[in-house]
Amino acid sequence: MKPVTITDGNFQEEVAKSNLPVLIDFWAAWCGPCRMIAPIVEELAVEYDGKLKVGKLDVDDNQGTSIKFGVRSIPTLLIFKNGELKDTIIGAVPKSHIVQRLNAVL
């Protein structure tokens, strides 16, 4: 399963109303560390298929959502459950760190 593209326009539908917890990768094309964790995010989308929705939000194209959640540096990963922000991971961190934080929410 591929990560879903999250936008300011579909955030409500894809995240707030999701039956599954949601991991969103806030990224930008020009961000080197974002490219470093992109493969990890894609692996998580496959490994957690059916248990977790994984999305990617381009901060350059979707500034409203980025501002709403105070995303100031990227990559930032936000974990939502039942439409509520449960955890924030900032920076290019190891996959094991992301998995540990995800499992705490799931």
C-alpha positions as CSV (number, residue, x, y, z in Angstrom):
1,M,0.0,0.0,0.0
2,K,1.3,3.4,-1.0
3,P,1.1,6.4,1.3
4,V,-1.9,8.6,0.7
5,T,-1.4,12.2,-0.4
6,I,-2.8,14.5,2.3
7,T,-3.8,18.1,1.5
8,D,-5.4,21.0,3.2
9,G,-8.5,20.1,1.2
10,N,-8.7,16.4,2.1
11,F,-7.3,16.5,5.7
12,Q,-10.7,16.3,7.3
13,E,-11.8,13.3,5.3
14,E,-8.5,11.4,5.3
15,V,-7.3,12.1,8.9
16,A,-10.0,13.5,11.2
17,K,-12.7,11.0,10.0
18,S,-10.3,8.0,9.5
19,N,-11.3,4.7,11.3
20,L,-7.6,3.9,11.5
21,P,-4.8,5.8,13.3
22,V,-2.9,8.0,10.8
23,L,0.8,8.8,10.4
24,I,1.5,11.9,8.3
25,D,4.9,12.7,6.9
26,F,5.2,16.5,6.5
27,W,7.9,16.9,3.8
28,A,9.1,19.0,0.9
29,A,10.9,18.2,-2.3
30,W,13.9,20.3,-1.4
31,C,14.4,18.7,2.0
32,G,17.3,16.3,2.2
33,P,16.4,14.7,5.5
34,C,12.8,14.2,4.1
35,R,14.3,12.1,1.3
36,M,16.2,10.1,3.9
37,I,13.1,9.0,5.8
38,A,10.8,8.7,2.7
39,P,11.7,5.0,2.2
40,I,11.0,4.3,5.9
41,V,7.5,5.9,5.6
42,E,6.8,3.8,2.5
43,E,7.9,0.6,4.3
44,L,5.6,1.5,7.2
45,A,2.7,2.0,4.8
46,V,3.1,-1.6,3.7
47,E,4.0,-3.2,7.1
48,Y,1.0,-1.5,8.9
49,D,-1.5,-2.0,6.0
50,G,-4.9,-2.4,7.6
51,K,-3.8,-1.1,11.0
52,L,-2.6,2.3,10.1
53,K,-3.1,4.9,7.4
54,V,0.1,6.5,6.2
55,G,0.0,9.8,4.4
56,K,2.4,12.4,3.1
57,L,1.8,16.2,3.1
58,D,3.8,18.6,1.0
59,V,4.3,21.6,3.3
60,D,4.9,23.9,0.3
61,D,1.5,23.1,-1.2
62,N,-0.4,22.8,2.1
63,Q,0.6,25.5,4.4
64,G,-2.7,25.7,6.2
65,T,-2.4,22.3,7.8
66,S,1.3,22.8,8.5
67,I,0.6,26.1,10.4
68,K,-2.4,24.6,12.2
69,F,-0.2,21.9,13.8
70,G,2.8,24.1,14.3
71,V,5.1,22.3,11.9
72,R,8.2,24.5,11.8
73,S,10.9,22.0,10.7
74,I,10.7,19.1,8.4
75,P,10.6,16.2,8.3
76,T,7.9,16.1,11.0
77,L,5.8,13.0,11.5
78,L,2.4,13.4,13.3
79,I,0.5,10.5,14.6
80,F,-3.3,10.9,14.9
81,K,-5.9,8.6,16.5
82,N,-9.6,9.2,16.4
83,G,-8.8,12.6,14.7
84,E,-6.7,13.7,17.6
85,L,-2.9,14.4,17.5
86,K,-1.3,11.8,19.7
87,D,2.4,12.2,19.0
88,T,5.0,14.3,17.1
89,I,8.3,13.0,15.8
90,I,10.7,15.7,14.4
91,G,13.7,15.0,12.2
92,A,15.1,12.1,10.3
93,V,15.0,9.4,13.0
94,P,15.7,5.7,12.8
95,K,12.8,3.4,11.8
96,S,13.0,1.6,15.1
97,H,12.2,5.0,16.9
98,I,9.2,5.6,14.7
99,V,7.9,2.0,15.2
100,Q,8.2,2.3,18.9
101,R,6.2,5.6,19.0
102,L,3.6,4.1,16.6
103,N,3.1,1.0,18.7
104,A,2.5,3.1,21.8
105,V,-0.4,4.7,20.0
106,L,-1.8,1.6,18.3
